[in-house]
Amino acid sequence: MDPKIIWLFVFVALYWSYCIFWGIKGALSAKTASDYFIAGRSISLWVFVLAATATSFSGWTFMGHPGLIYRDGFQYAYASFYAITIPFTGVILLKRQWMIGKRFGFVTPGEMLAEYFKSDAIRFLVVVVALVFSVPYLGVQLRASGFLFNVLTDGMLGVEVGMWLLSAVVIIYVASGGLRAVAYVDTMQAILLAVGIIILGFIAIYYVGGWSNLNAGIAALAANDTKLTPDGYSHYIAIPGVIQFVADGTKAEGGAWTGIMILTYMFALMGIQSAPAFSMWAFSNASPKPFAPQQVWASAFAIGFILIIFTAMQGLGAHLLGADHALMAAQGDVVNNVMEKGLQGKDLMESAGKQGMLVPQLIYLVAEAFPWLAGLLSVCALAAMQSTGAAYMSTAGGMLTRDLLKRYVMPNAGHAQQKFWGRVGVVIIVLAALVVATTATDALVLLGGLAVAYGFQMWPALLAICFFPWLTGPGIVVGLIAGLIAVTLTESIGAQFMPWGRWPWTIHSAGWGIFFNLGLAILVSAVTQNPEQRAHRMTFHNFLKEHTSLSDAKKKLVPVAWIITITWFVFAIGPGAVVGNDIFGSPKDSSTWIFGIPSIWAWQMLWWAIGVFMMWFLAYKMEMATVPEKEVVALHEDVGDIHMDTEKP
């Protein structure tokens, strides 16, 4: 047997043993329903820091992100800023949700929002969002796992066989151990994800021949590019303007990634930490102490640096390693054709997985000389793909149990019954994801594209409970329904039935969704004000005000915080990003590149650093993610279970 396959199975066995160990340990620790669903509100600081990071940055970061940088160049690499925009959601929303959850004993976001708005409709919609997020998103991850193992075992394991086999272990540890097991497994997955991306970046730069060869190769790639922006720049090193008013944004001149497209795509990815699963992550903590380090240092700083540097090395470097036959034919002197054997003489975009084959090919490069390293990198990829899926399986199972079964079918269900049905829910969700991944392969990517945009539609509801008491239940319900419909009709799966295409006017579906969502939420709220209901909502806001008020000195910094945040969103990931095309040198002349790299890459590095400062300023200086000075006192002794439970452990 091929040594790389032997090492692959060795590392997989070790990794699975670790997963199952925590599944068993979590099951033994789960005495009550809240122990199982939200780890008894006792997740420790560093476990949350690593686990939340793993959940935020999935297998897409590991497998898909470098491939799209290969295909679309640095205009897509602006997506690396999701290392900042994903935790930005957490900075704004998680601390206040944690405070409300502890104070009132909520276990799921459905319970929290239903109690706040006095509406069962919002409870049902939250569960719908959780399911339409979890099932396709999980399906994408599981199928990608099967595809990876099919490639790395040289076809020994079929895609479906690998997918179902890998899913079995996830079901075992998630269903048995609940969120506690997910959290402890995620700690290892976060480390493997980061280490794997860094190693793959070094592999790419090694075979390219170093930093100077990489930049010389990028210059050659741009000079030979035939896909140009309206300004005549190579699409690899420039974005195609602020916006393009085309019906189908994917057909925009010079690429889809205009300034507005990047901004609204970042909105979609902000949906990861506004999805219902992350509300339960917030509830699972003993205190908000882990929030700021996770959001600022683990995500924005560490993962941001890794994505800005190492995934760019992978994506652009692959053009110089034989994956791009057009470049090899035009300027073969900059190409080290080491991918020829792995790609069997094909261009990467003509291979079975197209850009998705990039990472497996980088792993393949070291398989002969270092089979153990190929095995380790394969498990890094597997861990990355399972990290997000496991969290969504666990939390969605909890919401099915608490928000539907216990609310409407078994109101007197005790702890044992809730844990049992929570496990059944996990199995049902995984089986649904596997069925979708097996039978709807052509539509899977389209369904997966809907998931994060759906998650972002939770923003108005969460902003309401955290900040804005004038938003009413009917307004939020109407807005959320409208947002979900708008997302569906501007993504491929719905747009094919409409006169427009995907992402009209180069605005991502999340942008269209939030436009209708927030707009209708405000309009309907304006005509559905009720003094009695407003007074009820104010009990939450009075509590938050009592525990989150800033000192007079820091209140003076609020306008500064607004200016920093708006400036960053405009110039880092919005319309102002177009300035980065040529501010540090002309994309047409590499001799003008001030820092020896394309202007767009230097611009991204600059705004990554500014983004880390913004996150620090908001999280720490403005106290949006720090422990409140006044202790939050729970209204009930048995915090995790009293709100809906009637049975003591």
N, C-alpha and C positions, 0 to 999 in steps of 0.2 A: 504493500500500500504506500502511496505517496506520503513522504514524511510530513508535509504540511497538513494533510488530512488527519494523520495521527495526532499531531500537536493540536489541531483544531478540536478534536474530540476530547483530548486531555483537558484543555482549558474550558471547554463547554461543561465537562463533568464537574470540574472544580467550581465553576460559576453556578451551575444548577444546585450543587450541594449547599452553597452559601444561601441561595434563594430558599431552598426547602427548609434549611435550619431556621431561618427567621420566620418562615411560615408556621412551623411547629411552635417556636417560642412565642410568636404573636398569639396563636390559638390558646396557649396555656395562660397567657396574660389577660385575655379578654374575658373578664368576669361579668361585665355589664354591657349593655348595648352601646353606651358611649365609649367604652374601652375598645370595642370592635370597630365602630364607625369613625370615631375621631381620636383614637388612641388615648382615651381618658383625659383629653386636654393636657397631655404630659410630654409631648415631643420636646426633646432638649434642643439647645441652641444650635450646636453644630450639625445635629441630625437634620433639623429643618433647613439650615443653610444649604447643605448639600442635596437633600431630597427635593426641595423646592426648585433648585437649580436644574436638577436632572429632569424634573417634571416639565419645566419651562422649555428646555432645549432637547428635543426628541431626536429620533433617528433621522428626521428630515435634516437637522443641522449636520449630522455626521455624513449621511449618504447623499442627500439631494442638493444641499446648498453649494458644495464645490462644483457639482455638475452644471448647475444653472449659471454659475460664474464662468465656467468654461463656455457655455453656449452664448450667454448674453454679455459677458465681460463685466467691467466695473460699473456699468449702469445698473445691473442687478445687484452688485456687491453692496449697494446702499442698504440692501436687506439685512446686512450684518448688524445694522443699528437696532435690530430687534433685541439685541443683547441689552439695550437701554430701554426701548419702548415697552417690552414685556414687563420688566420690573417697575417701570414708571406707573403702570396700572396698580401694582401692589403698593407703591408709595402713596398713591392717592386713596386707595380703598381698603387695604387689608387691616390696618391698625384699628380703624373705626368699626369694621365688621367684627374683629376679635373682641373689642370692648362690648359691643351689643350682644354677641354670642355668649360671652361669660356672664354678663349682667342678667340676661333673661333666659339663659339655659338652652339656646338653640343648638341643634345638631346639624340641620341642613339649611341651605339658603331658602328653600321653599317654605320651611317653618318661619324663618325670620321675616321674609317679605309678606307672607300671608298674614302674619300677626300685625305687622306694621301697617299694611294697607287694609286689613280686615277683608281680605279677598281670597277665596279659594281658586279663582281664575288664575291669579298670578302664581299660585303654588303649582297648578297644573302646567302652566307655561314654562316654569323653571325646569320641571322634570322633562318636558318636551325638548327644551334646549339642551339639557344634559344628555339626553339620548341621541339626538341628531348630531350632537358634537361627538359623543363617545364612539358610537358604532362605526361610522365611516372613518373617523380618525384612527381608531384602533385597527380597522380593516386594512388601511394603508400601511400601518406599521407592521402588521403581521405578514402581509403579503411581501413586503420588502424584506423581512427576515427570511422567508422561504426562498425568495429570489437570490439573496446573498448566499445562502447555504448551497443552493443549486449551482451557483457559479464557482464557489470555493471548493466544493467537493467534486468538481469536474463532471457534474451531472449525476453523481451517485445518488443524491437525494433529489427527487422531483420538487418543484416549487410547492405544490400542494402538500406533499408528504412532509417536507420540512416545516411548512407553515403550521400544520396541525400538530406536529410533534413539539415544536417550540412553544406552541400555545398551551399545551398540556401542563407544562411546568409552571407557566404564569398563573394558570387557573389554580393549581395546587397551592402555591404560596399566598396568592391574593385572597382566595376564598377562605382559606384556613386562618390566616393571620390578620386579615383586615388591614386598616390603614397603618397600624404600627409596623407590620411586616413590610408593607410597601415602602414606608419611610426608611427603614434600615437597609433594605435592598437598594433603594435609590441612592444611598450614600456611596455605595460602591460603584453604582452606575454613573454617578456624576464624575467620579475620579477617572473611570475608564473612558468616558466620553471625551473629557478634556485631554487626557494623555494620548488617546488615539488620534485626535485631530492634530495635535502637535507633532507626533511622530510621522504622520502622513505628510505634513508640511515639509518636514526635514527630508523625507524620502524624495519628494518632488524636487526640492531645491538641490539636493545632492546630484540627482541624475541630470538636472538642467545644467549644472556646473557652477553654481554659486549665484549670489545676488546680482552681480554685474551682468552675467549671462541672461538672467531672468529679465532684467529691464531692457537689455539689448534685444532679446527675443520679443518682448511686448511691443517694442518700437517697430520691429519687422512685421509683427502680426498686424499692427494698426496700419502700416504702410501698404500692406497687401489686401486690406479689407475692402470688400465691394459693397457692404451694407453700411451706408452712410447716413448720418443725421441730417436734418435740414440745413445745418451750418456747414455740411461737408466734412464732418469729423467721423472717424471710425467709431462704429457703435460699441467697440470694445472699451474705449477710453473716454466716452462722453455720453451724457444723457441727451435725448432728442427734444429738448425744450421744456417749457413749463407745462403745457397741455396741448393736446391735439384733438380737434373736434371731429373725430371719426366715429362712425357708428360702432365699429368693432375695434376696441383698443388694442387687441393683439396684432392688428394689421397697421399700426401706426408707423409712419416713416422713420426709419432708423432705430426701431425697437419700441416696445411698449412702455419702457420705464421713464416716463416723463416725471417732472417734479411732483405733479398732482398724483400720478399713479403711485409713486414711491410713498408719498404721505398717506394715501388711503390704504395702501397695502400694509403699512405699519399699523394703521388702525385695526386691520384684521388680526394681525399678530398680537396686538394688545388684548385681543379677545381671549388669549390663553389664560391670563391671570384674572379676567373678569368672568370666565366661565364658572358655572356652579361648583365645579370640583375645587377651585381654589378658595372659595368661601369656606369649604370644609377643611381645607389645609389651614386656613386662618384659625378656625375654631379649635384645631387640634393642638395648639401651642399653649404652654403653661403661661407665657407672657408674650408681649410684642417684641421682646429683646432680640430675637433672631431676625426680625424683618429687615432692619437697616443693613446689617452686614450682608445678608443675602442679596438685597436689591442693589446695593452700591458696590460692594467689593467682589462678591462671587459672580454676579451677573454682569453688571455694567463694566466693571474694571477687568476681571479675569477673562470671562467668556468673550467680552467685547474685544479685548486685545487678541485673543486666539482667533476670532473670526476675521477681524480686519487684516491680520497678517497671514495666518497659516492656511485659512481656506482660500485666500487669494493666491497663495503659492501653489496650492493644489490645482485650482481651477484654471489659472492662466498658464501655470507651468506645464500642464498636460499638453497644451498646443505645441510645446517644444520637445515633447517626448515621443512623437510619432502618432499621436491621436488625430492630428489634423493633416490630412493628406494634401489639402490645397496649399497650406503653408509649406509643407515639405517639398511640393513640386515647384513652388515659386521661389523659395529661399531655403533650400535644404541645409545650408551651412550653419543655420541657427538651431537645427533640429538634431537631437540625439535619439534616434529611433529605437528606443528600448521597449516600446509597447507593441511592436510588430508581432511578436510571438503570441502574446496574450490576446490580441485582437484578431489574430489569424489573418493579418494583412489588410483588415478592413479599417475604414475611417470610423472613429468612435461613434459618430452620429448615424452610421449605417449598421451598427451592431444591434443586437436584440434589445438591449436596455438603453440604447442611445446614451445621453449624458449620465444616466443612472449607473452606467458601467464604469465610470471614472474611478471611483474609490476602490471597487474590486480590482481594477487593473493596477492601481498603486500598490495594493496589498500583494498582488501577483508578482510584482517586481522583486520583492524580497523573499518570495517563497522558496526559491531554490537555494540561496545562500544562507538564509536564516528562517528555516521552516517554523521554529518556535515563535518568531516574531510575527509571522503571518497568522499563526494560530491565535496569538494574543490580540492582534488587531481585529481579527474576525470576531472575537468575543467582545471587544470594545464596541464594534458596530452593533452586535446583538444587544448588548446592554443599553446602548443609546436608543435602539428601537423599542425596547421594552419599558424604558423608564417612564415615558409619558403614558403609555397604554395602561400600565398597572394602576396608576393613580386614578385614571378615569374609570377603570373597571370597578375599583373599590368604592369610589364616591357615588357613581351612578347606581350601584347596587344598594347603597345606603339610602339614596333618595327614593328609589322604587319602594323600599321597605317602609321608610318613615313617612313619606309624603303621600303615598297611594295606599299601600296595604294597611298600614296601621291607622291611617286617617279615615279610610272609608270601609275597610273590610274587617279588620281585627283591632278595634280601638283599645281593647284590653290586653293586647299582646305583651307578654313579659320579655325579659332579657333573652332567654333561651330561644324563644320563638323569633324574636327580631334578628338575632344572629343567624339562625337557620335560614330565614328568608333572605337575609342579606347575602348569604353564600349562594343561595339559589339565583338571586339576581345577578351576581357576578358571572355565574355559569351561563345564564341566558344571554347576557350582553356579549360575552366572548363568542358563544355559538352564533349569535346574530352577525357579529363582525366577520366570523369565519365564513359563514354562508355568503355574505355580501362579497367578501374577498375572493371566494371560489367561483361564484356564479356571475358576478357583475364586474369582471376584470376590466372591461372597456370603460365602464362608468365609475370605477373606483377612484381614480384620481380626481374626477369631477366632483364626486361626493365628498372626498377629502378636502377639496378646495372650499366647500361650503362650511366646513366645521368651524374653523377659527372665526370666519365672518359672522356666523351665528353667535358664537361666544361673545363677540364684541357688542352685540345688541343688548347685552345685559347692563351696559354702562348706565343708561338713564335710570333704571330701577335702583342700581347701587348708588348712583349719585343722589337720588332722592332720599334714601334712608341715611346716607352719610352726611349730606349737606343741605338739601333743598326740600323743606317740608311743604312747599306750595305745589309740588307735583303730586297729583292725586292717583288713587288706584285705577280708576277708569282711564285716565290719561296714559299711565304706564302700560296698561294692558293693550289698549288700542295701538299705542306706539310700537310696542314689542311685536305685535302681530304684523303690523305694517312693515316693520324693519325686516322681519324674517321673510316676508313675501318679496320685498324689494331685493334682498340678497339673492334669493332663489332666481328671480327673473333677470338678474344681471350677471349671473354665473352661467357657464356653458350649459348646465343641465336644464335650465329654464329658458335661457336666451334663445335657444334653438327654435322655440315656438313663438318668438316675438320678432317684430320687425328690426330690432337692434341686435347686436352681437354681444359678445362677452366684454364687460368693462367699457361701456359707452363713454366716449370723450376721454379715454384713458383715465377713468375714475374706477377704482376697484369696487367690487360689489359691497364691501364693508362700508365704503363711503356713501354709496347710494342708500344702503340700509339705514345708516345712522341719520342721514338727512331726513328721511321720512319718519323714522322712529322718533327722534328727538323733536322734530317739528310738530308732529301730531300729538306727542305727549304734552307739549307746552300748550297747544291750542285746546285740546280736550280738557286739560287741567284748568285752564282759565274759565271754562264754563261749567265745571263740576265741583266747584269749591263748596265744602260743607263744614261749618264751624265746629260741629261735634267731632267729626273725623279729624279735622285739623288739630284740635286739642289733644286727641289721642296720639297723633304722630309727634306732637311737640313733647310728649313725655320722653321719647327717644332722643330728640334733639336737645332738650334741656339737660339730659344726662350727659350727652356728648360734650355740650358746651362747658359743663361743670368740670369735665376731666381733660379737655383739650385746649383750654384758653391759653393764649400766648401772653408773655410779659409785654409791658408797654414798649420796651426796647425792640422786641422781635416783631411786634405788630407793625412797626415802622419799616420792616424789611419785606412786608407782604408785596408792595408794588415792585420791589427788586426781584422777588421770586417770579412774579408774573412776567416781567420783562425778560429775564433769563430764559424762562420756559418757552415763551412765544418765539423769541429769537432763535432758540435752538431748533424748534419744530419747523420754522420757516427755512432756515439756512442749512440745517443738517439733513433733513429728510423731506423738505417741502419745495415750494417753487424757487426759493433762493439757492437751492443746490446747483442750479444751472451755472452759477458763478464759478463753481469748482471745476468746470470743464477746462478753463484756460487761464485761471488766475495765476497759476504757478508754472506757466509754460504752455506753448501751443501744442495741441494734440497732433498737429501736422509736422512738427519738427522737434525731434527728441533732444536736439542740441540746446533747446531753450528750456528744458525741464530743470527748474531751479534746484530741486533736491535729487535729481537723477532718476526720478520716478514720474509717471504720468501725473499731471496736475490733479486729476480726479481722485487718485489714490492718496496723495498728500492732503487734499481737502478732507477726505474721509478720516484720515488719522487725526487731523486737527480737531474736527468736530466730535470724534470719539472722546478725545481728552476733555473737551468742553462739556460733553454730555456726562462724563463721570463727575465733573465738578457740579453740574446741575443736580445730579442725583444726590450727591453728598449734601448740597445746600438744602434741598427739599427734605431729605430724610432726617438729617441730623440737626442742621441749623434751624430749620423751620419746624422741627419736632413732629414731622408727619409720619415717622416710622419708629419713634422711640417710645420707651416705657413712660406712661403718664405719671406725673408726679403724685397725683392723688390716686390711691389704690382703688381698683374696681372691685366692688363688693357684690357678689352674686346674691340674687334675691332668694335662692333656694340652696339648701345644704348640698343636695345631690345634683349638682349643676348639670351634668351631662344627660340626666335621665328624667328629672322631675317634670320638665316642660311637657313631655308627651307620655312619659311612662307612669304606670300606676304600681308597678311591682318593684319591691326592693331586691337588691342582689342577695 
